[in-house]
Amino acid sequence: MILEAIYHRPKLNWSYAYDRSTMHLRLRSKRGDLDAAIAITGDKYAWDRTITHTPMHIFARDEMFDYWEAETSPPYRRLRYGFQLIQGEESVWMTERGFEQALPDHPLEFFDFPFMNPVDIFEPPAWVKDAVFYQIFPERYANGDPSISPKNAEPWGGEPTPVNFFGGDLQGVLDHLDHISQLGINAIYFCPLFEATTNHKYNTGDYMKVDPHFGTNEQFKAFVDACHQRGIRVVLDAVFNHSGREFPPFVDVMKNGATSPYADWFYIKDWPPRVEDGIPTYDTFAFEPLMPKLNTEHPEVKAYLLEVGRFWIEEMDIDGWRLDVANEVDHQFWREFRQTVKAIKPDAYLLGEIWHDSLMWLQGDQFDAVMNYPFTNSVLDYTVHGKLDGFGFANEIGKLLAAYSQPVTEAAFNLLGSHDTPRLLTLCDGDERKMKLAVTLLLTYPGVPCIYYGDEVGLDGGYDPGCRKCMEWDETKQNRELLDFFTRTISLRKQHPALRSTELKIIYAKAGDPCLAIERVDSQTGERMLLVLNAGDEPCTLELPLGDRNVWRNLFTSNTVEARQNKLTLDLEAYGFSLMQLEVKQPAEA
């Protein structure tokens, strides 16, 4: 037994209240080292009467570790616990004091979860678990009202540059809500709509006003109402890390220098604010002079931004915020922002833009989710770039599932591309087979999937500005077969709870083999699904140990396959996949 590999600590993603009555306990061990693990739990004030032994199961694994989990319901919402670790005939007990050769007599040696306080339980909005998001870059979606377009707006569909305009607006999005609804979308995430000088609007000039080239606040409120009537939620993008150069307080600082009443709203390192050798003498986003960093610790700045958060939730009835450059803003600001927003709309979705490990933002006091770029990178490395085989991708999945608590996984914002990345079709070099493989993984994975506008009709493009093309509305130029595939796969996700659950098991994954089989289960309904993928350029045949005489139906073709001699045999084309549902479990022959 490799004790050095065994790890647990209270709280974080290792022990947490899943809901108001259920605790999840987790443990890490070397892959394949333990035969079994048992969680020993009880109430610290009634140990002898409440002690329980609960077998743990491996819920995830990567190339080095197995991750074990047990679920328990403390009768008094308090928990003392330890673990029994079994390898062959050997048993070791793990408590807060370390490893012991016998079960301790006294619970004081055990780990302690003092109390399941409701306010500490991480409870993301229930609706996001069933959401399929659609990200819209408003300047490039549709020009519905040419009368408000910028004077220098170019004809729709031209080549995007970092500085040009095409006149996309709110009316254009409203005109195409049928397309969004028919695709199966029930949540929209807008890139910034607030007044700013650029086409991307990440340099906010007025946080309380829709950009005039997009429309008015009144039009936006009507838009939100129209979305809500269709069952579509609306999430706005806010940039609180930095403002734009035209933000009135910064204009005053540039005019009046250190005597400005707003001097402390920003981080001025040397007066007067200027740029020397390409580096501003004030903190900014990156080194962009147009984007001065806001001092979110300053009481007046904090009060102003919290009012922004309140206004659009309360007055415009939006359903949440996507928060730009969230990892560069102090944690305390986000705690107060969450309290402000949730006091008005408890089920508002708070989504942080963070590209790396985000555990400290996902403890229930700041964000409900972050943009899950680690998932993005793993999917692309497997389906598109060929950097991961099936075994490597399975290990990446295991790491992701173990890195966060189950509520975090359920609300994670999963994407394959955005306004900050190359288009998926371009990454696939135009190979729709690879694209469909990646999209199928996105739409059958735990969490909240997001489609970047235009991917569904075959838009391509490299890094910014290429990924910010005008939406193609000429149906003769759209990839209608691809649109049908997106629509069908989104529909399947919404129909089948197993595709939205966090119950995921790797059935087949081998080093050097591009094939992968993942079982998806929903315990409440008993639904059982199977996703089989071939990310290689040669056809393959898989034999999967899935029970004798079970009949599986392919959800895309309606064909059925029956398991024989405890094996399900499947043939896959190059870059092919099958999504199957267990249709009939045949009774054993007498």
Salt bridges, closest charged atoms under 4 A:
ASP43 OD1 - ARG78 NE 2.91
GLU63 OE2 - LYS399 NZ 3.05
ASP66 OD1 - ARG61 NE 2.82
GLU69 OE2 - HIS24 ND1 3.93
GLU69 OE2 - ARG26 NE 2.86
GLU71 OE1 - HIS24 NE2 3.13
GLU109 OE2 - ARG97 NH1 3.45
ASP112 OD2 - LYS44 NZ 3.51
ASP112 OD2 - ARG80 NH2 3.63
GLU123 OE1 - ARG20 NH2 3.96
ASP130 OD1 - ARG500 NE 2.83
GLU139 OE1 - ARG140 NE 2.76
ASP178 OD1 - ARG230 NH2 2.77
GLU195 OE2 - LYS209 NZ 3.74
ASP211 OD2 - LYS201 NZ 3.06
ASP225 OD1 - LYS221 NZ 2.86
ASP237 OD2 - ARG322 NH1 3.12
GLU246 OE2 - ARG245 NE 3.81
ASP270 OD2 - ARG274 NH2 2.42
GLU276 OE2 - ARG274 NE 2.67
ASP283 OD1 - LYS269 NZ 3.33
GLU307 OE2 - ARG310 NH2 2.61
GLU314 OE1 - ARG310 NH1 2.19
GLU315 OE2 - ARG310 NH1 3.73
ASP317 OD2 - HIS228 ND1 3.36
ASP317 OD1 - LYS345 NZ 2.76
ASP319 OD2 - HIS228 NE2 2.72
ASP319 OD1 - ARG233 NH1 3.93
ASP319 OD1 - LYS345 NZ 3.36
ASP324 OD1 - ARG322 NH1 2.82
GLU336 OE2 - LYS302 NZ 3.01
ASP347 OD2 - ARG233 NH1 3.46
GLU353 OE2 - ARG322 NH2 3.51
ASP365 OD2 - ARG335 NE 2.76
ASP368 OD1 - ARG338 NH2 3.04
ASP368 OD2 - LYS342 NZ 2.98
GLU396 OE2 - LYS399 NZ 3.65
GLU410 OE1 - LYS129 NZ 3.17
ASP420 OD2 - HIS419 NE2 3.31
ASP420 OD1 - ARG468 NH2 3.64
ASP431 OD2 - ARG433 NH2 2.99
ASP455 OD1 - ARG423 NH1 2.88
GLU456 OE2 - HIS179 NE2 2.77
ASP460 OD1 - LYS469 NZ 2.41
ASP464 OD2 - ARG468 NH1 3.51
GLU481 OE2 - LYS436 NZ 2.78
GLU519 OE2 - ARG528 NE 2.23
GLU527 OE2 - HIS496 ND1 2.66
GLU543 OE1 - LYS567 NZ 3.43
GLU562 OE2 - ARG549 NE 3.87
GLU562 OE1 - ARG564 NH2 3.51
GLU583 OE2 - ARG553 NE 2.84
GLU589 OE2 - ARG549 NH1 3.72
